[in-house]
Amino acid sequence: MNTKEYRLALVEAVTAARAVGALLRHNLHRPKKANSESLHDIKLELDVRSQELIERRLRRRFPEVAVLGEEGNRGLTEAAERWVIDPIDGTVNYAYGIPHACVSIALQSQGERDYETVLGVVYDPFVDECWTALRGGPARLNGRIIRVSDHRRWSEAIVTFGFAKSRKSLEAMLPLFHQLVHRVRKIRIMGSAALALVYVATGRMDAYFEPGVRLWDIAAGGLILECAGGTFGHDPLKGKHAYRVRAHNGHLGRAIQRLR
């Protein structure tokens, strides 16, 4: 795609995200069918239906672009360009009627070594907040340019943690939690990786840590954070499309390097 097509793709992604958002609002307090449940996760029938709705809308204008999604893939996921979709990021929150979840849509283009995210959309339908970014441009919230906070000390910082799903990832996060809990202003554990990233991008929070998240959780929010002036650290882990995230406002890097 060229620059003009990326702008069009952003508009289409926002339209798709808002359509799913309307569906999520409508069903927030209604009974929900679980396709599967585990100790730390729930998969809803509505996850599948939401991704199908996004795919249908995006395929109308971009039928050749592959899809890599939490609820399944379409086309060659190693193609030159691919949508990366999490139809409901924060499904457990949503399943329990907690209105802290979002739709996350990114578009990636294959580079020389790896894929590069070129656009991102994160939409929280419960407060009608839509974050967007095109690589090389500013990050926006409902059309308004946003920037990260200027906090440089842990004592000023609000830090958000995610504990992922596996026992290994849960245990990996506890030492860092204990290091920071008495050093930062507040710690928050809110249950949506994409919203954690865009909250840092907006200056509401200052850093976000989580091991074992998937690409569709973080692709859109990571680009939005970078375009807002932040640092999106995401190291690949064993397992396809799995990452450890250490993201922050760009001013806490030295403090983070001193963490064990």
N, C-alpha and C positions, 0 to 999 in steps of 0.2 A: 504494500500500500504506500501511497505518497502522503504528504502532509495533509492535503485536502481530504483524502479518504480517512485518515486517522481522526480528523475533526468530525466527520460524519459518523464514524464508528463510535466516537464518544457520545454523540447525541443518541444513537441507537442503544447503546449500553445503558444510558441514563433512563431512557424510555422503558427498557426491559426491567431494570431494577425497580422503577416506580410501579410497574404493573404487578410485579411479585409483591412489592411492599403493600399494595392494596389488598392482595390476597392474605398476607400475613396479618394485617390489622383486622380484617374481617373474621379471622379464625382464632385470634389470640385467646379468647376466653371460651371457645367452643371445645367439645371433646375432640381429641386427636388420636389417630390410629398410628401405633408404633409398628414399624416393619421389623425392628430388632432392638434389643436392649442389652446392655452390658453393665458392669459395675459403675463405670464412669461415663457412659455415653448412651444416647438414644438416637435411633434413626426413625424419622417419621415418614409416613406416606406423603406428607406435604412437602418434604425435602425433594422427593422425586418429582412431584407434580410441579414444584416451583422451578426446578432446573429445566424440565421439559418446556415450560412457558418461556423461559429465557432463550433456550435454544431455538424455538420456533421463531421468535421475533428476530433474533440475530441472523438466522439462516435466510430470511427473506431478502436481506440486503447483501449478506456476505456468505453465500452458500459454500464457497470454497474453503472457508477457514475452519480448521479442526477445533474440537472442544475437548479440554481436559477439565473434568469436573469431579466434585466430591461424590456425585451420584452417578458417575459413569462417563465414558469417553465417546466421542464421535469422530470418525475420520482418523487420519494418522496423527497421533499426538506429538510426533517428532517432525511435523510438517513445518514449512517456512514460517507460518503464522498460526497462532492458536489462541482461542479464548480460554481463560482460566477462571472457573466459576465455582463459587460457594453459594448456593441458593439461600441457605439459612446458616449464617455463622453465629453460633450461640444457640444451637438447637435445644440443649438441655434447659437453658433459661426459658426459651419459648415454650417448650413442652409443659413447663410448670406455670405458665402464665406470667412469667417475669418479662416485662417489655424492654429487654436489653439484648437485642439481636439485630442482625442486619443482612443485607444482600451485598455480596462482593463479586465484582466482575472486572477482570483485567484482560488486556490483549498483549500477547507477547510475540516478538519477532526473533527469528533465529539469527544470532550473530556468528562471529568466527569461532568462538569457543563455547558459548552457551546462549540461552535465550535471554532477551532483554525485555522487560516490561515497558511498553510504550504508552499505555493509557490505563487509568484505574478509576473505578467508580465504587464507592461504598455508600450505601443508602440505609439509614435508620428510619424505618417507616413510622415508628412510634412517637418520634419527635419531629418528623419531616425534615431531617437533615441529610443533605446529599453532598458528599465530598467527591471532588473530581480532580484529575490531573492528566496532562499530556507531557511526556518527557521533554525537558527543555523549557517548559513553561511553569507558571506558578501553580501552587495548590489552591483550591477554592472550596469554600463551604457555602452552599446555596448561592454561588456566583461571586462571593466576596473572597478576596485573596486572604489567605491565612499564613501565619508564621509560627514557628516553635517558640517556646518560652526562652527567656534569657537566664534562667537559673543555672548557677555554676557550682553550688555546694549541695551536698546531700541534705543538709539541714533545711534547705528551701524546697526540696523536691518531693513531689508525689510520684510514687513508683507503683506500677501495676504489674502483677505477676499472673502467669498462667501455669497450671500444673499438668496440662495435657491429660493423657488417658492411661498410659502404662505405668506399672509400678516403678519401673526403672526411671522414667522421666519425673515421676513424683518425688522419688528419693533424691534425684539429682538436683532438684530445685530447693530442697530444704536447707542445705548449708548456706546458700546465697540469701535466702529469706532471713535466716537467723543473723547473718552478718549485717543486714540492712535495717531490720525491724526497729532497732533502737537508734538509728542514725538519721533516718529520713523523717520528713514531716508526717507523712502518712503512707501506708501501703493499702492498695486496693486490689481485690481479686474479683473481676467482674464477669468473666466467662465468654468473652468474644475477642479473638485475636485481632480481627480487622478493626473493630472499634477501638481497641487499645492503641493500635498504630495511629489511627486518625485523631484520637484524643491527644496523643503526643504531638502530632502535626499541628493541632489547633492551640497548643499551649495549655491545655487543661491538665495534662500530666507531663512528666518529664522523662520517664524511662519506662521501658517494658521488657520483661524477661520471660522467656518460655522455651523449654526444650521440646523437641518432638512434634512441632506443628507441621502441617502440610502446606504445600505450595498454594493451594486454593484459599487457605486461611489468610495468607500474608501478601500475595502478589500485588493486589490493588492497593492495600493500605501501605505497603512498603514504598511504592512509588510516590504516593501522596505525601508520605513523611519526608522523603528525599526532596521533593519539590518544594516543601515548606521549610527547608533548611536543616532538617535533621539527619541523623545517621541511622541507616537501616542495616545493622549487622545481622547476617543470616548465614550460618555455616551449615553446609550439607552434612547430614548424618547417614548412617547405614539405613537402607530402606529407600525406596523410590519416592522422590518428591518430599522428603522429610528434612526439616531444618531445626537448628537451634537459633533462637532469636535473642539478640541483645541490641535493642534499639533505644535511641535517646535523642535529646534535643540538639546534639552536636556540641554542647558545652560541658557535658559530663564525661567526656571520653577519657580524660586523664584519671578521674576518680574511678571509673569503671575498670581501667587497666590495673589499678592497684588491688582490685578484688581478687581473692584467691580463686 
